[in-house]
Amino acid sequence: MTDSSPDRKRAFVPYSRPCLDADDLRAVADVLTSTTISQGEQLKAFEDAFAKHAGAAFATAFSSGTAAVHAMCHAAGLGPGDEVILPALTFAGTANAVRYVGATPVFADIDPSTNCISPDMIEPLVTDATRAVLSVDFAGQPANYDRLRNIAAQRGLLLLADAAHAAGARWRDRTVGSLADMTAFSFNPVKNITAAEGGMVTTNDPTFASHLRLFGSHGMTRDPKLLESSPPAGWYYEQQFLGYNYKLSELHAALGLSQLRKLDAYNEHRARLARYYTEELSDLPLILPRPDADSLHSWHLYVIRLTGTDVSRRDELFEHLRSEGFGVQLHYIPVPMHPDYRRMGYTTASLPETVEYFESAISLPLNPSIDEDTCAAVAASVRSFLGIEPRNGNPSTDAK
Ligand SMILES: Cc1ncc(COP(=O)(O)O)c(C=O)c1O
């Protein structure tokens, strides 16, 4: 194996990182010098702008993406005895949120062409106890919403979406956030836009929207239209069900709103880098992402997969790229493989595509703070590891 990057001083390139500029700093500083640091106009403005961008009637902010998925499951009325079908290939937080409400996650295999839940694998898992499908727009590729919506309609299920990777993505002519009964987003530091931490649920259903709003605020309301008793005076509020304190502060909301203005530009930058990676790596024995031609991918992740006997060298390639300063990652350990889930009796026996993906995948650095030169250096490092000649006869070490 040759070392494709003699420049050992190059700064570590994380797979993702927050991109914060002077506008973001000003937005947060303005809140700090105001009198309202929670539950104010920034929150309302962020929710309204996010709903508009997603093409949804309502958006409700939460303190994290996991809280958003939890809220969505609660608003859906899921509880003990209910089953929810979701892909095994996701961050464990997706499935954990199903468990928070006492419902049972049922894991479906992925479609290897999208790495999203396979619609064909859903039908055999539906039982009398199934209440919802919870899809994940993996890496920023929207799941096949047409088929998922059909299955949900035919089987009388709710369609919930975890779009933590897919802010700004589109399925056919509709923006992610307007296609499922409810859709959750995350704004943690590595997501396409960040609020430092935060989440959002979009919906077109006013009943869900009303429940979501109360859920993140202890199940409490002072809205006169919702009160069960007539208010004796202005101090009155009611707890109408057991909720949580999942509120997003004004500081986080101001940052999220400022970032939202740049979401489309960030996603275009990500798409440009993804095209570049694909060009640079297309002659290698790898499985590269194959974005659906009719949808708009948000390129949260660019995942390469090793093939053939190279699969057994995945961890070696991972360490090689890390040692050269490239912050590659593995998204994700399939949820049923975590010890906590294994102890509950979950296995991956019926999830061959998920397991094949897991054993062969590596996420390359992809974020708006890097450019084509960095991608060229990453690609050169992959080439040299695989022992394949540099492209165009240029030594791979030139590609920096
Ligand atoms: C698919 C998916 N769902 C949910 C979450 C949870 O989001 P958060 O970290 O904001 O709680 C993440 C975060 O990594 C995620 O990738």
The ligand as an ORCA input file, in Angstrom:
! r2SCAN-3c Opt
* xyz 0 1
  C     -31.651      9.276     10.805
  C     -31.549     10.011     12.098
  N     -32.629     10.082     12.886
  C     -32.616     10.729     14.058
  C     -31.472     11.356     14.502
  C     -31.484     12.033     15.830
  O     -31.230     13.398     15.718
  P     -30.616     14.220     16.953
  O     -29.156     13.923     17.001
  O     -30.891     15.650     16.572
  O     -31.347     13.819     18.163
  C     -30.322     11.313     13.730
  C     -29.079     11.954     14.200
  O     -27.986     11.577     13.911
  C     -30.354     10.625     12.497
  O     -29.278     10.560     11.704
*
